[in-house]
Amino acid sequence: DGIDLHTRAFASEDPDYLRGIRMHALKKGIALSYIGVSSNFGVPAGEKLDEQVTTAKHWIDVAYFMGIPLVRVFAAWVPEGDTEEAVYERMMPCLKEVAAYGEEKGVVLGLHNHNHGCVTRTGKDVRRIIDGVDNPYFSHILDTGQYVGSPGASGARGTEDPSLNFYGSIEETAPLAVHVRCKIYRIESGTEEWLDYPRIMEILKGVDYNGWCSIVYEGQDAEAEATAVPKAVTYLRSLMDW
């Protein structure tokens, strides 16, 4: 079993505090799989963009100190009035710089796909960025519910758009994934109702995926986490037959 940590969950970055987290997890037999950074390399060039790079590097340092192998990053959101290609021009050098820093430290960067104005809305978007960065320490964190067209994608909430084929995006990037975020939205019956996990697991099986599958529960409006998450664990494990 393991857990991923978001930067906002850290009460402190004092070395003793960080050591305490690591020791507590070790004693509980829980691995620390990644640190999640909510980066945005689409902000305007200058001080704000430099700050995004500095923050990502800082959390790579924290991950290195704690022995955590992976840091999650977002790519960029397109500011109002800007163009996606202009964002790419300033985003790509930043991602390359951060990936190179991760390589120096032995910490992998995982690009998290996201909808809702992000430049990683589709599998082709993710591949374009990863191919462009071209660094073995820049990989992919696959979010099963955040490709455009998904009923769970930000801004959709329960409505799938089959014409956008978000399962095709999952197929596109599954071979690149080093971590999978399994979104759960409706699990009252014991089976996830919005996402087709038998299909998703077959995709992962087909690429010999053998990494983490973390549960990300976003159905609090229907069922409390205390009862929903155990159901999700049982359900997903029942589908892992490889």
NUVOTI-137436 format. One record per residue (C-alpha): residue number from 0; residue in three letters; x negated, y negated, z negated. Coordinates in Angstrom, 1 decimal, always signed. Layout:
N
NUM, Ala, X, Y, Z
...
END
This chain:
242
0, Asp, +0.0, +0.0, +0.0
1, Gly, -1.1, -3.6, +0.6
2, Ile, +0.0, -7.2, +0.5
3, Asp, -0.8, -10.3, +2.6
4, Leu, -1.2, -13.6, +0.9
5, His, -0.1, -17.1, +2.2
6, Thr, -2.3, -20.0, +1.3
7, Arg, +0.6, -21.7, -0.6
8, Ala, +0.7, -18.7, -3.0
9, Phe, -2.8, -19.6, -4.4
10, Ala, -2.4, -21.5, -7.7
11, Ser, -6.1, -22.3, -7.5
12, Glu, -9.2, -21.8, -5.4
13, Asp, -11.6, -21.5, -8.3
14, Pro, -13.9, -18.6, -7.9
15, Asp, -12.8, -17.0, -11.2
16, Tyr, -9.2, -17.2, -10.1
17, Leu, -10.0, -15.6, -6.8
18, Arg, -12.0, -12.9, -8.5
19, Gly, -9.0, -12.3, -10.8
20, Ile, -6.6, -11.7, -7.9
21, Arg, -9.0, -9.3, -6.3
22, Met, -9.5, -7.4, -9.6
23, His, -5.8, -7.3, -10.3
24, Ala, -5.1, -5.9, -6.8
25, Leu, -7.9, -3.3, -7.2
26, Lys, -6.5, -2.1, -10.5
27, Lys, -3.0, -1.7, -9.0
28, Gly, -4.4, +0.1, -6.0
29, Ile, -3.2, -2.5, -3.6
30, Ala, -5.2, -3.7, -0.7
31, Leu, -5.3, -7.4, +0.4
32, Ser, -4.6, -7.3, +4.1
33, Tyr, -4.8, -10.9, +5.2
34, Ile, -4.6, -14.5, +4.2
35, Gly, -1.9, -16.5, +6.1
36, Val, -2.9, -20.0, +7.3
37, Ser, -0.1, -22.1, +8.8
38, Ser, -2.3, -23.9, +11.3
39, Asn, -1.2, -26.2, +14.1
40, Phe, -3.9, -27.0, +16.7
41, Gly, -1.4, -29.0, +18.7
42, Val, -1.6, -32.1, +16.5
43, Pro, -3.2, -35.2, +18.2
44, Ala, -7.0, -35.2, +18.6
45, Gly, -8.9, -37.0, +15.9
46, Glu, -8.8, -36.7, +12.1
47, Lys, -5.6, -34.6, +12.0
48, Leu, -7.0, -32.0, +14.4
49, Asp, -10.3, -31.9, +12.7
50, Glu, -8.5, -31.3, +9.5
51, Gln, -6.8, -28.2, +11.0
52, Val, -10.2, -26.7, +11.9
53, Thr, -11.7, -27.5, +8.5
54, Thr, -8.8, -25.9, +6.8
55, Ala, -9.0, -22.7, +8.8
56, Lys, -12.7, -22.4, +8.2
57, His, -12.1, -23.0, +4.5
58, Trp, -9.7, -20.1, +4.3
59, Ile, -12.1, -17.9, +6.2
60, Asp, -14.6, -18.7, +3.5
61, Val, -12.1, -17.7, +0.9
62, Ala, -11.3, -14.5, +2.7
63, Tyr, -15.0, -13.7, +2.9
64, Phe, -15.4, -14.3, -0.8
65, Met, -12.5, -12.1, -1.7
66, Gly, -13.4, -9.3, +0.8
67, Ile, -10.2, -9.8, +2.9
68, Pro, -10.9, -8.8, +6.5
69, Leu, -8.3, -11.0, +8.3
70, Val, -7.0, -14.5, +8.4
71, Arg, -3.7, -15.3, +10.2
72, Val, -3.5, -18.5, +12.3
73, Phe, -0.8, -20.1, +14.4
74, Ala, -1.8, -21.6, +17.7
75, Ala, +0.0, -24.9, +18.3
76, Trp, +3.4, -26.6, +18.5
77, Val, +3.9, -29.1, +21.3
78, Pro, +4.5, -32.6, +19.9
79, Glu, +7.5, -34.6, +21.2
80, Gly, +6.5, -36.4, +24.4
81, Asp, +3.4, -34.2, +24.9
82, Thr, +2.9, -31.4, +27.5
83, Glu, +1.9, -27.8, +26.8
84, Glu, -1.1, -28.1, +29.1
85, Ala, -2.4, -31.1, +27.2
86, Val, -2.0, -29.2, +24.0
87, Tyr, -3.9, -26.3, +25.5
88, Glu, -6.8, -28.6, +26.3
89, Arg, -7.4, -29.6, +22.7
90, Met, -6.2, -26.3, +21.1
91, Met, -8.5, -23.9, +22.9
92, Pro, -11.8, -25.4, +21.8
93, Cys, -10.6, -25.4, +18.2
94, Leu, -9.6, -21.7, +18.4
95, Lys, -12.9, -20.9, +19.9
96, Glu, -14.7, -22.8, +17.1
97, Val, -12.7, -21.1, +14.4
98, Ala, -13.1, -17.7, +15.9
99, Ala, -16.9, -18.2, +16.2
100, Tyr, -17.0, -19.2, +12.5
101, Gly, -15.0, -16.1, +11.6
102, Glu, -17.5, -14.0, +13.5
103, Glu, -20.3, -15.5, +11.5
104, Lys, -18.6, -14.5, +8.3
105, Gly, -17.3, -11.1, +9.5
106, Val, -13.7, -12.2, +9.1
107, Val, -11.3, -11.5, +12.0
108, Leu, -8.8, -14.2, +13.1
109, Gly, -5.3, -12.9, +13.9
110, Leu, -3.1, -15.0, +16.3
111, His, +0.5, -14.9, +15.1
112, Asn, +3.2, -15.1, +17.8
113, His, +6.0, -17.6, +17.0
114, Asn, +9.0, -19.0, +18.7
115, His, +10.7, -22.4, +18.1
116, Gly, +8.4, -24.7, +20.1
117, Cys, +5.2, -22.8, +19.5
118, Val, +2.9, -22.0, +22.5
119, Thr, +3.0, -18.3, +21.6
120, Arg, +6.6, -17.7, +22.5
121, Thr, +6.0, -14.7, +24.8
122, Gly, +3.6, -11.9, +25.1
123, Lys, +2.0, -13.5, +28.2
124, Asp, +1.4, -16.6, +26.1
125, Val, -0.5, -14.6, +23.5
126, Arg, -2.5, -12.8, +26.0
127, Arg, -3.5, -16.0, +27.8
128, Ile, -4.8, -17.5, +24.5
129, Ile, -6.6, -14.4, +23.4
130, Asp, -8.2, -13.9, +26.8
131, Gly, -9.2, -17.5, +26.8
132, Val, -10.9, -17.4, +23.4
133, Asp, -12.7, -14.3, +24.5
134, Asn, -14.1, -13.3, +21.1
135, Pro, -13.8, -9.9, +19.5
136, Tyr, -13.1, -11.6, +16.2
137, Phe, -10.0, -13.3, +17.6
138, Ser, -7.2, -10.8, +17.7
139, His, -3.4, -10.6, +17.2
140, Ile, -0.9, -10.3, +14.4
141, Leu, +2.2, -9.1, +16.0
142, Asp, +5.5, -10.4, +14.5
143, Thr, +8.3, -8.1, +15.7
144, Gly, +11.0, -10.8, +15.2
145, Gln, +9.4, -14.0, +16.5
146, Tyr, +9.1, -13.6, +20.3
147, Val, +11.6, -15.7, +22.2
148, Gly, +14.8, -13.8, +22.8
149, Ser, +14.7, -11.9, +19.5
150, Pro, +17.9, -12.2, +17.4
151, Gly, +15.6, -13.0, +14.5
152, Ala, +13.5, -15.7, +16.2
153, Ser, +13.5, -19.1, +14.6
154, Gly, +16.6, -20.9, +15.9
155, Ala, +18.4, -17.8, +17.0
156, Arg, +19.7, -16.0, +13.8
157, Gly, +21.5, -12.9, +15.0
158, Thr, +21.8, -13.7, +18.7
159, Glu, +19.7, -11.7, +21.1
160, Asp, +19.0, -12.9, +24.6
161, Pro, +18.4, -9.7, +26.7
162, Ser, +17.3, -11.8, +29.7
163, Leu, +14.2, -12.9, +27.8
164, Asn, +13.2, -9.3, +27.1
165, Phe, +11.4, -9.8, +23.8
166, Tyr, +10.7, -6.1, +23.6
167, Gly, +8.7, -6.6, +26.7
168, Ser, +6.6, -9.1, +24.9
169, Ile, +6.0, -6.6, +22.0
170, Glu, +4.9, -4.1, +24.6
171, Glu, +2.6, -6.7, +26.2
172, Thr, +0.7, -7.5, +23.0
173, Ala, +0.9, -4.3, +20.9
174, Pro, -2.4, -3.1, +22.3
175, Leu, -4.0, -6.2, +20.9
176, Ala, -2.5, -6.0, +17.4
177, Val, -4.6, -5.5, +14.3
178, His, -1.6, -6.1, +12.0
179, Val, +2.2, -5.9, +12.5
180, Arg, +4.7, -8.0, +10.6
181, Cys, +7.9, -6.0, +10.6
182, Lys, +10.8, -8.4, +10.3
183, Ile, +13.9, -7.2, +8.5
184, Tyr, +17.1, -9.1, +8.7
185, Arg, +20.1, -6.8, +8.0
186, Ile, +19.3, -3.6, +6.1
187, Glu, +22.4, -3.2, +3.9
188, Ser, +23.2, +0.2, +5.5
189, Gly, +19.7, +1.4, +5.2
190, Thr, +19.0, +0.8, +8.9
191, Glu, +17.8, -2.5, +10.3
192, Glu, +20.7, -3.8, +12.5
193, Trp, +19.2, -6.7, +14.4
194, Leu, +15.9, -5.1, +15.6
195, Asp, +15.6, -1.7, +17.3
196, Tyr, +12.8, -0.2, +15.2
197, Pro, +12.9, +3.2, +16.7
198, Arg, +12.1, +1.5, +20.0
199, Ile, +9.4, -0.7, +18.4
200, Met, +7.8, +2.2, +16.6
201, Glu, +7.6, +4.1, +19.9
202, Ile, +5.8, +1.1, +21.4
203, Leu, +3.3, +1.1, +18.6
204, Lys, +2.9, +4.9, +18.8
205, Gly, +2.2, +4.6, +22.5
206, Val, -0.8, +2.4, +21.9
207, Asp, -2.1, +4.5, +19.0
208, Tyr, -1.5, +1.7, +16.5
209, Asn, -2.9, +2.6, +13.1
210, Gly, -3.0, -0.7, +11.2
211, Trp, -0.8, -2.4, +8.6
212, Cys, +2.9, -2.7, +9.0
213, Ser, +4.0, -5.4, +6.5
214, Ile, +7.6, -6.0, +5.6
215, Val, +8.8, -9.5, +6.1
216, Tyr, +12.3, -9.8, +4.8
217, Glu, +14.5, -12.7, +6.0
218, Gly, +18.0, -11.5, +5.2
219, Gln, +18.4, -13.1, +1.8
220, Asp, +21.7, -14.6, +3.0
221, Ala, +23.1, -11.0, +3.1
222, Glu, +21.3, -9.0, +0.4
223, Ala, +18.8, -9.7, -2.3
224, Glu, +15.2, -8.8, -1.9
225, Ala, +15.2, -6.5, -4.9
226, Thr, +17.5, -4.0, -3.2
227, Ala, +16.7, -4.8, +0.5
228, Val, +12.9, -4.4, +0.5
229, Pro, +13.0, -0.8, -1.0
230, Lys, +15.5, +0.2, +1.7
231, Ala, +13.2, -1.3, +4.4
232, Val, +10.2, +0.6, +3.1
233, Thr, +12.1, +3.9, +3.2
234, Tyr, +13.6, +3.1, +6.6
235, Leu, +10.3, +2.1, +8.3
236, Arg, +8.4, +5.0, +6.8
237, Ser, +11.0, +7.4, +8.2
238, Leu, +10.1, +6.2, +11.7
239, Met, +6.4, +6.7, +11.4
240, Asp, +5.9, +10.2, +12.8
241, Trp, +2.5, +9.8, +14.4
END
